[in-house]
Amino acid sequence: MGAKPDSESLSERIGLDKIGPIARRYFVSNGFDGALTGVGVTVGAYLSGVPDGLTVIKIGLGGAVGLTTSGVWSVWEIERAEMRAEIHDIEDAMLTDLSGTQIERDKTSTQVVNALMSGLGPLCGLVSPLTPFLFEGALLSLFEATVLSVAVAVGVLFAFGAYMASISRQRWYIAGIRMGLAGLVVAIISIFLPG
């Protein structure tokens, strides 16, 4: 087995070069949804009188399962339909069957990566704000865990914004603040919801 050539980048060696712009969009968009859902779940749980952090985590994990499944399943089906349409167009133009070819394998690989990134985004976005509740009772009160949870979600949103700004050559801190602000807006709206 020969060693990989030195000219190969680190991202190519670990497969990150396979994560294209569509997968990044799915990850960030669904991660944004996950983080905002995390804010809504944690603030809503606290205001509803949930007795302990473990219960908040259970509620949040239920949401994470739903969003992750939705992200993977919907994108799998969307990408499958798009892939089949593209392959049919190529087959029609080339007057040949592309089953089992490198073209079909590449498109299937893209489908898998996009679906996984779509599911990973909300999982990371929603599970991160739940972590302060692991320390509720031992180090934090339920109120402190809720406030820290909102701060973590805002930090995750800020990171998403800064990352997208780095790709598009915008000012990372402005984009980060814009994204992070959404978490604060959801927290404030949740406070004023009836119930």
C-alpha positions in Angstrom: 0.0 0.0 0.0 1.5 3.3 -1.1 1.4 6.4 1.0 -0.9 9.2 -0.1 1.0 11.9 -2.1 2.2 14.9 -0.1 0.3 17.2 -2.5 -3.0 15.9 -1.3 -4.6 18.3 1.2 -5.7 17.3 4.7 -9.4 17.8 3.7 -8.9 15.4 0.8 -7.2 12.9 3.1 -10.1 12.8 5.5 -12.8 13.2 2.9 -13.9 16.8 3.6 -13.4 17.7 0.0 -16.5 15.6 -0.7 -18.6 18.1 1.3 -19.8 20.5 -1.3 -21.7 23.8 -1.1 -25.1 22.1 -1.0 -24.1 19.9 1.9 -22.8 23.0 3.8 -26.1 24.8 3.2 -28.1 21.8 4.5 -25.8 21.6 7.6 -26.0 25.3 8.4 -29.7 25.8 7.6 -30.8 22.7 9.6 -28.3 23.5 12.3 -29.9 27.0 12.6 -33.3 25.3 12.9 -31.9 23.0 15.6 -30.3 25.8 17.6 -33.5 27.9 17.5 -35.6 24.8 18.4 -33.2 24.3 21.3 -33.9 27.8 22.6 -37.6 27.4 22.2 -37.6 24.0 24.0 -35.4 25.1 26.9 -37.0 28.4 27.6 -40.5 26.9 27.1 -39.6 24.0 29.4 -38.4 26.3 32.2 -41.4 28.6 31.9 -43.8 25.6 31.9 -42.4 24.5 35.3 -40.4 21.5 34.2 -38.9 20.2 37.5 -35.4 19.3 36.5 -32.7 19.4 33.9 -33.0 15.7 33.0 -36.6 16.3 31.9 -35.5 19.2 29.7 -32.9 17.0 28.1 -35.4 14.3 27.4 -37.8 16.8 25.8 -34.9 18.3 23.8 -33.6 14.9 22.6 -37.1 14.1 21.4 -36.9 17.2 19.3 -33.4 16.3 18.1 -34.6 12.9 17.0 -37.4 14.5 15.0 -35.3 17.2 13.4 -32.4 14.8 12.6 -34.7 12.2 11.1 -36.5 14.9 9.1 -33.2 16.3 7.9 -31.8 13.0 6.7 -35.0 11.5 5.3 -36.2 14.6 3.4 -32.8 15.4 1.9 -32.3 11.7 1.0 -35.6 11.7 -0.9 -35.0 15.2 -2.5 -31.5 14.3 -3.6 -32.6 10.9 -4.8 -35.2 12.4 -7.1 -32.7 15.1 -8.3 -30.1 12.4 -8.9 -32.4 10.2 -10.9 -33.6 13.1 -13.0 -30.0 14.2 -13.7 -29.0 10.6 -14.6 -32.0 10.2 -16.9 -31.1 13.5 -18.7 -27.5 12.3 -19.2 -28.7 8.8 -20.3 -31.0 10.4 -22.8 -28.3 12.7 -24.2 -25.7 9.8 -24.3 -28.2 7.1 -25.4 -26.8 4.7 -22.9 -27.7 3.2 -19.5 -25.5 4.6 -16.7 -26.4 2.0 -14.1 -23.4 0.9 -12.1 -21.1 3.5 -13.7 -18.8 6.0 -11.9 -21.3 8.7 -12.7 -24.0 6.9 -10.8 -21.7 6.1 -7.9 -20.6 9.8 -7.7 -24.1 11.0 -7.6 -25.1 8.4 -5.0 -22.1 9.5 -2.9 -23.2 13.1 -3.1 -26.7 12.1 -2.0 -25.4 10.3 1.0 -23.1 13.2 2.1 -25.9 15.7 1.6 -28.4 13.7 3.6 -25.9 13.1 6.5 -24.9 16.7 6.7 -28.6 17.7 6.7 -29.2 15.5 9.7 -26.0 16.4 11.5 -26.8 20.1 11.4 -29.9 20.0 13.6 -28.4 17.3 15.9 -25.4 19.6 16.7 -27.6 22.7 16.8 -30.1 21.2 19.3 -28.0 19.0 21.5 -25.4 21.7 22.2 -27.9 24.0 24.1 -29.0 21.0 26.1 -25.6 20.4 27.7 -26.0 22.9 30.6 -28.9 20.9 31.9 -26.5 18.0 32.6 -25.1 20.2 35.4 -28.5 21.3 36.8 -28.8 20.4 40.4 -25.1 19.9 40.9 -23.6 23.2 39.7 -26.4 25.1 38.2 -30.0 26.0 39.1 -32.7 25.3 36.5 -32.8 29.1 35.7 -29.0 29.3 35.3 -29.0 26.2 33.1 -31.7 27.8 30.9 -29.8 31.1 30.6 -26.6 29.2 29.8 -28.5 27.1 27.3 -29.7 30.2 25.5 -26.1 31.5 25.5 -24.7 28.3 24.1 -27.4 28.4 21.3 -26.5 32.0 20.5 -22.8 30.9 20.4 -23.6 28.1 18.0 -25.6 30.5 15.8 -22.8 33.0 15.9 -20.4 30.3 14.8 -22.6 29.3 11.9 -22.8 33.0 10.8 -19.1 33.5 11.1 -18.4 30.3 9.1 -20.7 31.3 6.3 -19.2 34.8 6.3 -15.7 33.3 5.9 -16.9 31.4 2.8 -18.5 34.5 1.3 -15.7 37.0 2.3 -18.0 39.0 4.5 -17.1 40.4 7.9 -17.4 37.3 10.1 -18.4 39.2 13.3 -21.3 41.0 11.6 -22.7 37.8 10.1 -22.1 36.0 13.4 -24.0 38.7 15.3 -26.9 38.6 12.8 -27.3 34.9 13.2 -26.8 35.0 17.0 -29.5 37.6 17.3 -32.1 35.1 16.1 -31.5 33.0 19.2 -32.2 36.1 21.4 -35.3 36.9 19.4 -36.7 33.4 19.9 -35.9 33.5 23.6 -37.7 36.8 24.0 -40.7 35.7 22.0 -40.9 32.4 24.1 -41.0 34.4 27.3 -44.1 36.3 26.1 -46.0 33.3 24.8 -49.2 32.5 26.7 -49.0 29.5 29.0 
